[in-house]
Amino acid sequence: MCGLTPTVARASTGAIDKLRICRPDNLEATIGELKLAGYQILGLDADTDVSLVDYSFGKQIVLAVGGEDAGLPPFIRKQCTDVLRIPMKAEAQSYNASVALSLGLYEIARKVL
């Protein structure tokens, strides 16, 4: 997990200044608190039958993306309201994390905004 360095800020081309970003000490506890506050905790992972395209999103969403090699960590997956897959051709085994996040955010924006 990359820190918020000056290089990251430059690469964001200003977007970092428009986002509220936090880095919790205990991610598992923070996800639990967000869930209690009414957020949908949604994970992206290829190992599910629930499609991102067909999903009905709420207004308050946390989108979790795992690593390219192992997917969502089990401690995050177990707290997810739902785990969603991104439809893709069978030959394309998976997307890297940044692409998966981009596709997930696009689909949420398309349906919710």
All heavy atoms as an XYZ file, in Angstrom:
843
protein
N       0.848     -1.169      0.000
C       0.000      0.000      0.000
C       0.890      1.227      0.000
O       1.677      1.433      0.904
C      -0.906     -0.021      1.235
C      -1.960      1.034      1.198
S      -3.284      0.638      2.335
C      -2.840      1.626      3.725
N       0.771      1.996     -1.033
C       1.606      3.174     -1.204
C       1.145      4.298     -0.289
O      -0.059      4.520     -0.108
C       1.529      3.618     -2.667
S       2.528      5.070     -3.026
N       2.078      5.017      0.264
C       1.743      6.183      1.069
C       1.350      7.363      0.194
O       1.492      7.330     -1.030
N       0.862      8.423      0.806
C       0.472      9.628      0.070
C       1.685     10.548     -0.029
O       1.838     11.494      0.735
C      -0.707     10.316      0.765
C      -1.960      9.454      0.861
C      -3.051     10.188      1.618
C      -2.440      9.048     -0.515
N       2.514     10.268     -0.982
C       3.761     10.988     -1.183
C       3.548     12.130     -2.167
O       2.519     12.193     -2.850
C       4.830     10.033     -1.758
O       4.388      9.614     -3.062
C       5.030      8.812     -0.863
N       4.515     13.043     -2.299
C       4.404     14.094     -3.314
C       4.242     13.532     -4.735
O       3.525     14.099     -5.557
C       5.726     14.855     -3.171
C       6.110     14.649     -1.734
C       5.663     13.253     -1.418
N       4.857     12.399     -5.019
C       4.710     11.770     -6.339
C       3.271     11.319     -6.563
O       2.709     11.503     -7.638
C       5.676     10.573     -6.472
O       7.006     11.040     -6.276
C       5.553      9.907     -7.820
N       2.671     10.750     -5.541
C       1.268     10.330     -5.629
C       0.377     11.549     -5.862
O      -0.534     11.523     -6.694
C       0.839      9.565     -4.358
C      -0.663      9.350     -4.319
C       1.580      8.242     -4.264
N       0.638     12.628     -5.144
C      -0.158     13.848     -5.303
C      -0.056     14.383     -6.729
O      -1.058     14.764     -7.336
C       0.287     14.901     -4.295
N       1.155     14.413     -7.291
C       1.328     14.896     -8.672
C       0.615     13.987     -9.657
O      -0.038     14.448    -10.591
C       2.815     14.979     -9.023
C       3.501     16.223     -8.502
C       4.883     16.420     -9.113
N       5.767     15.268     -8.992
C       6.472     14.956     -7.902
N       6.391     15.704     -6.825
N       7.250     13.897     -7.884
N       0.705     12.684     -9.449
C       0.073     11.730    -10.364
C      -1.454     11.829    -10.318
O      -2.128     11.513    -11.290
C       0.511     10.305    -10.029
N      -1.993     12.300     -9.215
C      -3.452     12.412     -9.094
C      -3.996     13.629     -9.834
O      -5.206     13.767     -9.956
C      -3.852     12.502     -7.624
O      -3.654     13.811     -7.106
N      -3.111     14.482    -10.318
C      -3.474     15.707    -11.042
C      -4.561     16.516    -10.335
O      -5.508     16.990    -10.948
C      -3.906     15.414    -12.509
O      -5.070     14.578    -12.506
C      -2.786     14.775    -13.301
N      -4.426     16.644     -9.028
C      -5.344     17.474     -8.258
C      -6.493     16.737     -7.595
O      -7.149     17.279     -6.717
N      -6.761     15.507     -8.002
C      -7.890     14.768     -7.429
C      -7.706     14.512     -5.941
O      -8.678     14.499     -5.187
C      -8.088     13.445     -8.167
N      -6.476     14.341     -5.505
C      -6.206     14.050     -4.100
C      -6.688     15.183     -3.195
O      -7.060     14.970     -2.052
C      -4.710     13.739     -3.885
C      -4.493     13.014     -2.567
C      -3.870     14.989     -3.956
C      -3.100     12.461     -2.414
N      -6.719     16.406     -3.727
C      -7.160     17.549     -2.942
C      -8.674     17.615     -2.792
O      -9.195     18.383     -1.988
C      -6.658     18.848     -3.578
C      -5.138     18.913     -3.605
O      -4.510     18.420     -2.646
O      -4.583     19.445     -4.586
N      -9.387     16.835     -3.571
C     -10.852     16.844     -3.538
C     -11.432     15.652     -2.782
O     -12.639     15.529     -2.657
C     -11.396     16.865     -4.966
C     -11.043     18.145     -5.710
C     -11.519     18.068     -7.142
C     -11.295     19.331     -7.902
N      -9.954     19.731     -8.113
N     -10.579     14.773     -2.287
C     -11.013     13.560     -1.602
C     -10.695     13.636     -0.119
O      -9.695     14.231      0.282
C     -10.302     12.334     -2.183
C     -10.524     12.047     -3.660
C      -9.594     10.941     -4.109
C     -11.972     11.665     -3.906
N     -11.564     13.023      0.662
C     -11.247     12.844      2.081
C     -10.558     11.490      2.205
O     -11.144     10.456      1.886
C     -12.512     12.882      2.923
C     -13.164     14.246      2.903
C     -14.331     14.334      3.825
N     -15.127     13.112      3.805
C     -16.307     12.993      4.351
N     -16.862     14.013      4.938
N     -16.977     11.859      4.301
N      -9.338     11.504      2.637
C      -8.541     10.284      2.704
C      -8.109     10.046      4.144
O      -7.682     10.973      4.828
C      -7.293     10.400      1.799
C      -7.730     10.591      0.351
C      -6.398      9.181      1.947
C      -6.601     10.917     -0.592
N      -8.242      8.806      4.587
C      -7.738      8.449      5.907
C      -6.984      7.129      5.792
O      -7.232      6.336      4.901
C      -8.868      8.354      6.922
S      -9.942      6.943      6.692
N      -6.073      6.930      6.688
C      -5.321      5.677      6.766
C      -5.469      5.144      8.181
O      -4.696      5.491      9.066
C      -3.864      5.910      6.411
C      -3.679      6.253      4.938
C      -2.229      6.457      4.611
N      -1.481      5.257      4.898
C      -0.877      4.516      3.984
N      -0.950      4.846      2.730
N      -0.200      3.458      4.330
N      -6.480      4.320      8.403
C      -6.744      3.846      9.769
C      -5.652      2.906     10.267
O      -5.028      2.190      9.496
C      -8.067      3.109      9.638
C      -8.161      2.729      8.201
C      -7.409      3.780      7.430
N      -5.464      2.934     11.574
C      -4.508      2.012     12.196
C      -5.040      0.581     12.185
O      -4.282     -0.366     12.063
C      -4.221      2.434     13.641
C      -3.445      3.736     13.702
O      -2.665      4.018     12.772
O      -3.637      4.475     14.686
N      -6.362      0.446     12.326
C      -6.981     -0.878     12.379
C      -8.071     -0.929     11.309
O      -9.205     -0.509     11.551
C      -7.556     -1.133     13.774
C      -8.117     -2.523     13.919
O      -8.557     -3.142     12.950
N      -8.123     -3.023     15.141
N      -7.734     -1.435     10.142
C      -8.655     -1.453      9.008
C      -9.896     -2.286      9.300
O     -11.015     -1.892      8.956
C      -7.934     -1.972      7.760
C      -8.714     -1.939      6.453
C      -9.198     -0.534      6.129
C      -7.843     -2.476      5.329
N      -9.726     -3.404      9.954
C     -10.865     -4.279     10.265
C     -11.877     -3.558     11.150
O     -13.086     -3.595     10.902
C     -10.373     -5.564     10.935
C     -11.432     -6.614     11.081
C     -10.846     -7.956     11.500
O      -9.652     -8.040     11.832
O     -11.614     -8.925     11.486
N     -11.411     -2.861     12.184
C     -12.307     -2.126     13.082
C     -12.979     -0.970     12.350
O     -14.167     -0.702     12.541
C     -11.532     -1.607     14.291
N     -12.232     -0.293     11.487
C     -12.792      0.828     10.738
C     -13.896      0.365      9.801
O     -14.947      0.998      9.701
C     -11.678      1.549      9.949
O     -10.686      2.013     10.887
C     -12.228      2.729      9.178
N     -13.688     -0.745      9.116
C     -14.726     -1.290      8.238
C     -15.966     -1.640      9.060
O     -17.098     -1.370      8.649
C     -14.212     -2.510      7.450
C     -13.164     -2.065      6.430
C     -15.354     -3.231      6.749
C     -12.444     -3.205      5.741
N     -15.776     -2.225     10.229
C     -16.897     -2.547     11.108
C     -17.681     -1.303     11.512
O     -18.919     -1.298     11.516
N     -16.973     -0.221     11.822
C     -17.632      1.035     12.188
C     -18.414      1.615     11.006
O     -19.535      2.105     11.180
C     -16.601      2.054     12.675
C     -15.991      1.716     14.015
C     -14.840      2.648     14.384
O     -14.750      3.753     13.817
O     -14.039      2.250     15.239
N     -17.842      1.556      9.823
C     -18.536      2.063      8.633
C     -19.782      1.243      8.344
O     -20.827      1.780      7.970
C     -17.592      2.061      7.430
C     -16.487      3.110      7.478
C     -15.420      2.813      6.431
C     -17.058      4.505      7.284
N     -19.693     -0.050      8.539
C     -20.843     -0.934      8.331
C     -21.962     -0.577      9.308
O     -23.135     -0.476      8.923
C     -20.404     -2.389      8.497
C     -21.347     -3.392      7.916
C     -20.689     -4.764      7.923
C     -21.583     -5.789      7.289
N     -20.973     -7.107      7.278
N     -21.604     -0.353     10.585
C     -22.596      0.038     11.583
C     -23.215      1.397     11.267
O     -24.363      1.661     11.626
C     -21.965      0.076     12.982
C     -21.653     -1.278     13.607
C     -20.881     -1.101     14.914
C     -22.937     -2.061     13.850
N     -22.464      2.254     10.575
C     -22.959      3.582     10.200
C     -23.830      3.540      8.950
O     -24.282      4.579      8.476
C     -21.780      4.542      9.998
N     -24.054      2.344      8.402
C     -24.967      2.208      7.275
C     -24.331      2.124      5.904
O     -25.029      2.144      4.892
N     -23.011      2.008      5.844
C     -22.343      1.884      4.548
C     -22.465      0.461      4.020
O     -22.417     -0.491      4.783
C     -20.859      2.238      4.674
C     -20.601      3.715      4.751
C     -20.752      4.415      5.940
C     -20.200      4.414      3.621
C     -20.513      5.771      6.016
C     -19.956      5.779      3.684
C     -20.111      6.444      4.885
O     -19.888      7.789      4.950
N     -22.621      0.338      2.706
C     -22.491     -0.958      2.037
C     -21.001     -1.204      1.892
O     -20.292     -0.364      1.336
C     -23.090     -0.920      0.631
C     -24.559     -1.119      0.528
C     -24.973     -1.115     -0.944
O     -24.625     -0.217     -1.694
N     -25.731     -2.117     -1.338
N     -20.526     -2.317      2.362
C     -19.120     -2.682      2.204
C     -19.079     -3.666      1.043
O     -19.544     -4.801      1.162
C     -18.538     -3.317      3.482
C     -18.864     -2.469      4.721
C     -17.041     -3.547      3.324
C     -18.319     -1.060      4.704
N     -18.556     -3.221     -0.087
C     -18.548     -4.028     -1.297
C     -17.124     -4.380     -1.678
O     -16.254     -3.510     -1.757
C     -19.216     -3.260     -2.443
C     -20.645     -2.795     -2.173
C     -21.155     -1.954     -3.330
C     -21.555     -3.983     -1.921
N     -16.896     -5.648     -1.899
C     -15.580     -6.103     -2.333
C     -15.610     -6.459     -3.807
O     -16.650     -6.865     -4.334
N     -14.499     -6.272     -4.474
C     -14.350     -6.713     -5.862
C     -13.442     -7.927     -5.876
O     -12.317     -7.877     -5.376
C     -13.747     -5.604     -6.726
C     -14.614     -4.390     -6.980
C     -13.868     -3.364     -7.843
C     -15.922     -4.769     -7.650
N     -13.957     -9.020     -6.439
C     -13.188    -10.256     -6.495
C     -13.799    -11.140     -7.575
O     -15.027    -11.158     -7.735
C     -13.227    -10.961     -5.139
C     -12.159    -12.021     -4.996
O     -12.197    -13.006     -5.759
O     -11.291    -11.868     -4.125
N     -12.987    -11.857     -8.294
C     -13.482    -12.719     -9.371
C     -14.199    -13.955     -8.834
O     -14.993    -14.567     -9.541
C     -12.324    -13.143    -10.269
N     -13.978    -14.307     -7.575
C     -14.525    -15.530     -7.002
C     -15.915    -15.298     -6.388
O     -16.103    -15.404     -5.172
C     -13.563    -16.081     -5.954
C     -13.962    -17.465     -5.484
O     -14.708    -18.150     -6.200
O     -13.518    -17.851     -4.384
N     -16.886    -14.923     -7.226
C     -18.275    -14.740     -6.801
C     -19.177    -14.797     -8.027
O     -18.708    -14.603     -9.155
C     -18.464    -13.397     -6.060
O     -19.814    -13.297     -5.609
C     -18.153    -12.213     -6.949
N     -20.443    -15.031     -7.814
C     -21.403    -15.052     -8.923
C     -22.154    -13.733     -9.063
O     -22.909    -13.547    -10.008
C     -22.431    -16.177     -8.710
C     -21.799    -17.549     -8.845
O     -20.827    -17.688     -9.621
O     -22.261    -18.486     -8.171
N     -21.981    -12.800     -8.133
C     -22.711    -11.526     -8.150
C     -21.968    -10.544     -9.056
O     -20.818    -10.209     -8.812
C     -22.853    -10.948     -6.730
C     -23.670     -9.670     -6.748
C     -23.471    -11.973     -5.790
N     -22.650    -10.078    -10.101
C     -22.022     -9.197    -11.086
C     -22.110     -7.727    -10.684
O     -23.158     -7.250    -10.246
C     -22.701     -9.381    -12.444
O     -22.195     -8.437    -13.368
N     -21.036     -7.017    -10.859
C     -20.984     -5.571    -10.639
C     -22.029     -4.855    -11.494
O     -22.686     -3.923    -11.043
C     -19.573     -5.066    -10.989
C     -19.330     -3.568    -11.001
C     -19.324     -3.029     -9.588
C     -18.003     -3.265    -11.678
N     -22.228     -5.316    -12.708
C     -23.132     -4.668    -13.657
C     -24.591     -4.771    -13.212
O     -25.374     -3.853    -13.413
C     -22.946     -5.276    -15.062
C     -23.937     -4.701    -16.050
C     -21.528     -5.045    -15.540
N     -24.974     -5.871    -12.586
C     -26.360     -6.099    -12.198
C     -26.679     -5.651    -10.777
O     -27.814     -5.766    -10.336
C     -26.698     -7.591    -12.321
C     -26.513     -8.099    -13.738
O     -26.761     -7.331    -14.677
O     -26.102     -9.265    -13.895
N     -25.708     -5.122    -10.067
C     -25.867     -4.837     -8.640
C     -26.627     -3.525     -8.409
O     -26.456     -2.555     -9.135
C     -24.491     -4.772     -7.969
C     -24.576     -4.825     -6.475
C     -24.810     -6.024     -5.815
C     -24.457     -3.675     -5.716
C     -24.896     -6.083     -4.440
C     -24.543     -3.716     -4.341
C     -24.770     -4.925     -3.705
O     -24.860     -4.973     -2.350
N     -27.445     -3.505     -7.370
C     -28.180     -2.305     -6.977
C     -27.432     -1.640     -5.816
O     -27.434     -2.144     -4.692
C     -29.598     -2.693     -6.557
O     -30.308     -1.555     -6.158
N     -26.797     -0.513     -6.095
C     -25.969      0.185     -5.107
C     -26.809      1.096     -4.223
O     -27.781      1.689     -4.663
C     -24.908      1.034     -5.809
C     -23.958      0.239     -6.637
C     -24.112      0.159     -8.010
C     -22.911     -0.444     -6.055
C     -23.242     -0.580     -8.786
C     -22.035     -1.189     -6.815
C     -22.208     -1.257     -8.186
N     -26.398      1.221     -2.966
C     -26.988      2.190     -2.057
C     -26.329      3.547     -2.258
O     -25.609      3.776     -3.234
N     -26.542      4.437     -1.323
C     -25.974      5.793     -1.414
C     -24.621      5.908     -0.716
O     -23.824      6.757     -1.043
C     -26.945      6.818     -0.823
C     -28.243      6.934     -1.582
C     -28.006      7.599     -2.916
C     -29.323      7.765     -3.650
N     -29.163      8.084     -5.035
N     -24.385      5.071      0.290
C     -23.128      5.120      1.038
C     -22.380      3.820      0.795
O     -22.825      2.755      1.218
C     -23.393      5.296      2.534
C     -24.112      6.584      2.866
C     -24.252      6.753      4.359
O     -23.646      7.648      4.921
N     -25.025      5.894      5.000
N     -21.253      3.923      0.101
C     -20.554      2.724     -0.362
C     -19.073      2.794      0.003
O     -18.431      3.831     -0.163
C     -20.678      2.602     -1.897
C     -22.143      2.524     -2.304
C     -19.901      1.403     -2.413
C     -22.367      2.761     -3.777
N     -18.561      1.682      0.464
C     -17.125      1.476      0.607
C     -16.776      0.380     -0.394
O     -17.399     -0.679     -0.401
C     -16.738      1.034      2.035
C     -15.268      0.638      2.100
C     -17.055      2.127      3.035
N     -15.797      0.644     -1.239
C     -15.389     -0.322     -2.253
C     -13.998     -0.844     -1.902
O     -13.041     -0.082     -1.835
C     -15.390      0.336     -3.634
C     -15.191     -0.574     -4.833
C     -16.274     -1.642     -4.892
C     -15.202      0.257     -6.107
N     -13.912     -2.143     -1.667
C     -12.650     -2.776     -1.289
C     -12.103     -3.573     -2.462
O     -12.831     -4.323     -3.109
C     -12.863     -3.700     -0.089
N     -10.823     -3.393     -2.732
C     -10.151     -4.103     -3.817
C      -8.924     -4.786     -3.240
O      -8.140     -4.167     -2.520
C      -9.721     -3.114     -4.929
C      -8.998     -3.832     -6.039
C     -10.926     -2.359     -5.465
N      -8.759     -6.050     -3.552
C      -7.604     -6.793     -3.066
C      -6.442     -6.718     -4.029
O      -6.488     -6.023     -5.045
N      -5.412     -7.446     -3.722
C      -4.240     -7.498     -4.579
C      -4.466     -8.386     -5.783
O      -5.347     -9.246     -5.788
N      -3.659     -8.175     -6.820
C      -3.790     -8.966     -8.046
C      -3.515    -10.447     -7.801
O      -4.105    -11.309     -8.427
C      -2.831     -8.463     -9.132
C      -3.179     -7.103     -9.675
C      -2.400     -5.983     -9.003
O      -1.576     -6.273     -8.095
O      -2.617     -4.830     -9.362
N      -2.658    -10.739     -6.853
C      -2.235    -12.121     -6.646
C      -3.192    -12.937     -5.781
O      -3.468    -14.094     -6.066
C      -0.826    -12.171     -6.049
C      -0.707    -11.368     -4.770
O      -1.609    -10.556     -4.480
O       0.293    -11.543     -4.051
N      -3.738    -12.342     -4.731
C      -4.529    -13.126     -3.781
C      -5.967    -12.636     -3.607
O      -6.718    -13.222     -2.843
C      -3.830    -13.120     -2.422
N      -6.350    -11.577     -4.279
C      -7.707    -11.064     -4.125
C      -7.905    -10.367     -2.790
O      -6.960     -9.891     -2.165
N      -9.155    -10.323     -2.341
C      -9.482     -9.677     -1.063
C      -8.931    -10.488      0.101
O      -9.113    -11.707      0.143
C     -10.998     -9.581     -0.889
C     -11.738     -8.537     -1.693
C     -13.246     -8.701     -1.506
C     -11.315     -7.146     -1.303
N      -8.318     -9.837      1.063
C      -7.900    -10.566      2.262
C      -9.140    -11.114      2.986
O     -10.192    -10.468      3.005
C      -7.215     -9.496      3.117
C      -6.857     -8.404      2.168
C      -7.896     -8.438      1.084
N      -9.049    -12.292      3.577
C     -10.203    -12.899      4.249
C     -10.850    -12.001      5.308
O     -12.063    -11.974      5.444
C      -9.624    -14.169      4.887
C      -8.441    -14.499      4.042
C      -7.882    -13.177      3.583
N     -10.052    -11.222      6.054
C     -10.635    -10.390      7.106
C     -11.475     -9.251      6.530
O     -12.391     -8.763      7.191
C      -9.558     -9.854      8.066
C      -8.760     -8.681      7.542
C      -9.144     -7.384      7.842
C      -7.624     -8.878      6.770
C      -8.401     -6.297      7.383
C      -6.887     -7.804      6.303
C      -7.281     -6.513      6.610
N     -11.206     -8.848      5.298
C     -12.039     -7.837      4.641
C     -13.245     -8.518      3.991
O     -14.377     -8.051      4.116
C     -11.235     -7.028      3.608
C     -10.198     -6.166      4.318
C     -12.160     -6.162      2.751
C      -9.293     -5.371      3.402
N     -12.997     -9.605      3.311
C     -14.080    -10.317      2.609
C     -15.219    -10.698      3.560
O     -16.389    -10.570      3.222
C     -13.525    -11.556      1.914
C     -14.537    -12.227      1.011
C     -13.943    -13.474      0.352
N     -14.900    -14.035     -0.551
C     -14.894    -13.870     -1.870
N     -13.945    -13.168     -2.439
N     -15.829    -14.411     -2.615
N     -14.882    -11.136      4.769
C     -15.930    -11.572      5.697
C     -16.797    -10.407      6.171
O     -17.916    -10.614      6.619
C     -15.342    -12.337      6.880
C     -14.643    -11.482      7.899
C     -14.148    -12.305      9.064
C     -13.462    -11.388     10.068
N     -12.870    -12.095     11.172
N     -16.313     -9.181      6.061
C     -17.097     -8.015      6.477
C     -17.891     -7.387      5.332
O     -18.665     -6.463      5.553
C     -16.179     -6.955      7.089
C     -15.579     -7.397      8.409
C     -15.005     -6.225      9.145
O     -15.737     -5.387      9.635
N     -13.695     -6.159      9.188
N     -17.700     -7.883      4.122
C     -18.380     -7.299      2.963
C     -19.875     -7.610      2.984
O     -20.275     -8.732      3.261
C     -17.778     -7.829      1.660
S     -16.151     -7.152      1.298
N     -20.652     -6.601      2.667
C     -22.084     -6.775      2.467
C     -22.291     -7.713      1.287
O     -23.110     -8.623      1.330
C     -22.751     -5.407      2.173
O     -22.365     -4.475      3.174
C     -24.253     -5.526      2.113
N     -21.542     -7.455      0.219
C     -21.534     -8.312     -0.964
C     -20.153     -8.246     -1.604
O     -19.440     -7.260     -1.470
C     -22.580     -7.850     -1.998
C     -23.990     -8.247     -1.612
O     -24.237     -9.459     -1.441
O     -24.838     -7.349     -1.480
N     -19.814     -9.319     -2.300
C     -18.590     -9.365     -3.097
C     -19.035     -9.441     -4.556
O     -19.867    -10.272     -4.916
C     -17.700    -10.568     -2.716
C     -16.469    -10.621     -3.602
C     -17.305    -10.477     -1.245
N     -18.499     -8.552     -5.381
C     -18.919     -8.415     -6.769
C     -17.787     -8.776     -7.714
O     -16.624     -8.531     -7.428
C     -19.356     -6.970     -7.032
C     -20.303     -6.341     -6.009
C     -20.513     -4.862     -6.315
C     -21.613     -7.081     -5.988
N     -18.165     -9.328     -8.858
C     -17.164     -9.620     -9.886
C     -17.364     -8.662    -11.053
O     -18.471     -8.207    -11.324
C     -17.250    -11.063    -10.352
C     -18.501    -11.390    -11.119
C     -18.477    -12.811    -11.701
N     -19.804    -13.162    -12.155
C     -20.375    -12.668    -13.260
N     -19.717    -11.831    -14.019
N     -21.597    -13.009    -13.590
N     -16.291     -8.383    -11.724
C     -16.327     -7.576    -12.941
C     -16.392     -8.546    -14.114
O     -15.508     -9.396    -14.250
C     -15.073     -6.684    -13.056
C     -15.015     -5.729    -11.867
C     -15.069     -5.933    -14.376
C     -13.702     -4.970    -11.756
N     -17.427     -8.449    -14.941
C     -17.514     -9.366    -16.085
C     -16.300     -9.207    -17.003
O     -15.870     -8.079    -17.278
C     -18.786     -8.923    -16.810
C     -19.554     -8.133    -15.824
C     -18.550     -7.517    -14.893
N     -15.750    -10.317    -17.438
C     -14.616    -10.284    -18.367
C     -14.564    -11.603    -19.127
O     -15.136    -12.600    -18.701
C     -13.311    -10.029    -17.623
C     -12.871    -11.154    -16.715
S     -11.357    -10.801    -15.826
C     -12.019    -10.012    -14.385
N     -13.884    -11.568    -20.239
C     -13.709    -12.792    -21.019
C     -12.849    -13.772    -20.228
O     -11.981    -13.377    -19.459
C     -13.047    -12.473    -22.353
C     -13.943    -11.669    -23.258
C     -13.341    -11.567    -24.627
C     -14.343    -10.853    -25.522
N     -14.110    -11.098    -26.907
N     -13.093    -15.036    -20.437
C     -12.389    -16.083    -19.690
C     -10.873    -16.009    -19.862
O     -10.123    -16.316    -18.942
C     -12.898    -17.455    -20.121
N     -10.421    -15.572    -21.029
C      -8.972    -15.513    -21.276
C      -8.286    -14.438    -20.432
O      -7.090    -14.460    -20.224
C      -8.663    -15.186    -22.749
C      -9.373    -15.986    -23.802
C     -10.758    -15.465    -24.136
O     -10.922    -14.298    -24.520
O     -11.699    -16.260    -24.008
N      -9.037    -13.450    -19.973
C      -8.457    -12.316    -19.246
C      -8.456    -12.594    -17.756
O      -8.980    -11.878    -17.019
C      -9.264    -11.056    -19.543
N      -7.816    -13.520    -17.244
C      -7.885    -14.025    -15.877
C      -8.280    -13.006    -14.805
O      -9.069    -13.304    -13.947
C      -6.560    -14.668    -15.516
C      -6.267    -15.827    -16.424
C      -4.896    -16.399    -16.186
O      -4.064    -15.840    -15.503
N      -4.651    -17.544    -16.780
N      -7.725    -11.811    -14.816
C      -8.128    -10.785    -13.845
C      -7.569     -9.439    -14.280
O      -6.709     -9.343    -15.145
C      -7.627    -11.127    -12.440
O      -6.225    -10.973    -12.367
N      -8.093     -8.401    -13.665
C      -7.569     -7.044    -13.876
C      -6.627     -6.714    -12.736
O      -6.759     -7.241    -11.639
C      -8.720     -6.029    -13.875
C      -9.684     -6.203    -15.019
C     -10.990     -6.609    -14.796
C      -9.294     -5.939    -16.320
C     -11.881     -6.758    -15.839
C     -10.186     -6.093    -17.372
C     -11.468     -6.500    -17.130
O     -12.348     -6.644    -18.166
N      -5.704     -5.782    -12.977
C      -4.896     -5.364    -11.838
C      -5.759     -4.499    -10.929
O      -6.848     -4.062    -11.301
C      -3.570     -4.718    -12.265
C      -3.701     -3.317    -12.790
O      -4.621     -2.579    -12.462
N      -2.761     -2.916    -13.615
N      -5.304     -4.270     -9.716
C      -6.129     -3.608     -8.696
C      -6.577     -2.217     -9.120
O      -7.731     -1.846     -8.907
C      -5.361     -3.550     -7.378
N      -5.703     -1.443     -9.731
C      -6.088     -0.079    -10.114
C      -7.145     -0.082    -11.211
O      -8.068      0.735    -11.198
C      -4.865      0.743    -10.536
O      -4.296      0.229    -11.718
N      -7.053     -1.002    -12.148
C      -8.059     -1.106    -13.213
C      -9.381     -1.581    -12.625
O     -10.447     -1.034    -12.937
C      -7.575     -2.046    -14.340
C      -8.685     -2.328    -15.330
C      -6.372     -1.445    -15.050
N      -9.346     -2.574    -11.752
C     -10.570     -3.073    -11.121
C     -11.250     -1.960    -10.329
O     -12.475     -1.773    -10.423
C     -10.247     -4.257    -10.210
N     -10.474     -1.194     -9.573
C     -11.043     -0.086     -8.810
C     -11.666      0.945     -9.746
O     -12.788      1.410     -9.513
C      -9.975      0.575     -7.940
C     -10.445      1.791     -7.154
C     -11.555      1.428     -6.179
C      -9.282      2.437     -6.431
N     -10.974      1.281    -10.818
C     -11.505      2.249    -11.782
C     -12.825      1.773    -12.382
O     -13.787      2.546    -12.486
C     -10.500      2.494    -12.913
O      -9.324      3.046    -12.405
N     -12.894      0.517    -12.770
C     -14.125     -0.028    -13.333
C     -15.252     -0.030    -12.295
O     -16.401      0.293    -12.609
C     -13.892     -1.437    -13.874
C     -12.993     -1.522    -15.107
C     -12.607     -2.963    -15.388
C     -13.657     -0.881    -16.303
N     -14.923     -0.387    -11.070
C     -15.924     -0.381    -10.004
C     -16.448      1.019     -9.726
O     -17.661      1.237     -9.614
N     -15.547      1.991     -9.629
C     -15.963      3.377     -9.378
C     -16.789      3.927    -10.530
O     -17.772      4.634    -10.318
C     -14.734      4.261     -9.134
C     -13.992      3.993     -7.842
C     -12.695      4.800     -7.800
C     -14.857      4.284     -6.620
N     -16.413      3.575    -11.745
C     -17.184      4.021    -12.920
C     -18.609      3.470    -12.858
O     -19.582      4.194    -13.081
C     -16.500      3.596    -14.211
C     -17.361      3.904    -15.422
C     -17.387      5.198    -15.939
C     -18.180      2.940    -15.995
C     -18.201      5.506    -17.020
C     -18.993      3.242    -17.060
C     -19.004      4.521    -17.588
O     -19.817      4.817    -18.632
N     -18.735      2.193    -12.573
C     -20.068      1.572    -12.546
C     -20.921      2.161    -11.435
O     -22.114      2.406    -11.622
C     -19.954      0.046    -12.405
C     -21.246     -0.683    -12.559
C     -21.869     -0.584    -13.959
O     -21.173     -0.205    -14.915
O     -23.065     -0.886    -14.070
N     -20.328      2.431    -10.288
C     -21.059      3.063     -9.183
C     -21.507      4.461     -9.613
O     -22.672      4.837     -9.435
C     -20.199      3.119     -7.906
C     -19.998      1.705     -7.356
C     -20.840      4.024     -6.863
C     -18.927      1.592     -6.294
N     -20.598      5.240    -10.185
C     -20.939      6.601    -10.626
C     -22.033      6.570    -11.690
O     -22.943      7.394    -11.693
C     -19.693      7.310    -11.148
N     -21.960      5.634    -12.593
C     -22.938      5.522    -13.683
C     -24.346      5.255    -13.135
O     -25.334      5.796    -13.622
C     -22.525      4.398    -14.624
C     -23.303      4.297    -15.909
C     -22.772      3.178    -16.780
N     -23.136      1.870    -16.293
C     -24.335      1.306    -16.510
N     -25.264      1.936    -17.168
N     -24.587      0.097    -16.052
N     -24.418      4.445    -12.075
C     -25.724      4.057    -11.553
C     -26.239      4.979    -10.438
O     -27.436      5.134    -10.271
C     -25.673      2.633    -11.018
C     -25.585      1.604    -12.103
C     -25.660      0.226    -11.510
C     -25.767     -0.815    -12.598
N     -25.865     -2.159    -12.030
N     -25.333      5.531     -9.660
C     -25.747      6.282     -8.458
C     -25.803      7.790     -8.699
O     -26.677      8.458     -8.180
C     -24.812      5.964     -7.269
C     -25.144      6.800     -6.065
C     -24.890      4.489     -6.924
N     -24.880      8.311     -9.472
C     -24.830      9.775     -9.651
C     -25.753     10.270    -10.717
O     -26.215      9.709    -11.570
C     -23.395     10.207     -9.968
C     -22.365      9.854     -8.897
C     -20.992     10.297     -9.349
C     -22.703     10.516     -7.579
